[in-house]
Structure formats: structure tokens, C-alpha cells
């Protein structure tokens, strides 16, 4: 996961998705923009999360692993979607 340090690009996403009402100006300095490679894991079920992700570009596959070790796709997420909210809230 690579951090994108362009505040201009971050503000463009906030404007594009009309998130000004969600992220007030005081919160902007605490937001980060990341580029994630295909296949890279954002979070895992049961892990504590210290971040809340909002998908603004691309898509994310949500899956689980069965007791037999098979990957079971639960859904595909596309923008605008919150990811890791349950892990973040449950700590």
C-alpha cells in the first residue's frame, strides 16, 4: 500500500463524492489517500483495525476462507464504499 501525498487529489475525491458534509475541514489533515496493488489485503476478519477505508476508485473483493481452505467470494465493492467498518468499530 502506497500513500499518495497529494492534498489536491484528496480534495478532488472529497468534492467528487460530495463528502464535505461527512469530513469537515478539521478532519481533512487526518485523512490519507492510498494506492493499493491488486491482490493486496486491506483487512482481515477478526483483526483489529485502526483505519476506516473508503473506496474511491477501482474495486475490492470481499471473501472468506472455508474450513476446507476454499476461497468464497462474498461480494465486490465499487466506489463509493466503506471498508473495514465492522473491524474498526469492534476494535
N, C-alpha and C positions, 0 to 999 in steps of 0.2 A: 504494500500500500504506500503510495507516494503522496505527500502533502503538496497541494497546489497553493502557493502563497499569494496569488493574485487576488487582492481585495476587490478589484474591479469585476473579475469573473464571478466571485461570490455574490456581489451585489446584483449582477445581471440575473443570476438564478433566483435570488430573492424577489426581484422585480418580475421576472418571467412567470413565476408561480404565485405571485401576489402574496408573499409571506410576510409582508411588513406588519400585518396585524398579529402575527404569531411571534416574530422575532423583533422586538422593539430595539431601538437604536442602542440601548445599554447592553444588549446581548450580542450585538454584531462582533465585538472584539473576541468573544468566546467561541465563535463558530469557526470551523475549519472546513476546507474543501479538499477532498481526497480523490485520487485516481486509483482504481483497484483493477488489477490484472484479471483476466478471465481465469476462472478456477480458484481464485484466491478466496479464502474463507473470511467472512466478516465477523461472525459469531457462531457459537455452538449452543445447542440446547443444554441448559443446566449450568453453563458457565456464567460467572458474574460478569456483568458488563458495566463499563464506566463511561460508555458513549451511547448516544442515540443517533442512528443514521437515518438520513432522509435521501432517498434515491432521486436524483435529478436528471440522470442521463443513463441510458443503457438498460439492462435488465438483470435481475437477480433470481437465481434458482433456489427455492426453499425445499429442503429434502430431509429425510430421516433415514437412519440405517436400521434395518430389521434385525432381530436377534440372529438371523441366519447370515447376516452380513450384506444383504442386498440393499441397494440404494432405492428408496421410494420417493419419487418427486411429489411434493405436496402442492406446490404452486410456482408460478413465475410471477415476479413482481416487476412492474414497469412504473416509470415516473407518473406521478408523484406518490411515493410510498414511504411509510415509516418502517424501519427495520430495526429489530433488537429492542422493541419497546417492552415486551414482556420480561426479557432478561434484565433490562435496565431498571424496571420498576421493582422486580423481585430481588434485585441485587444479587 
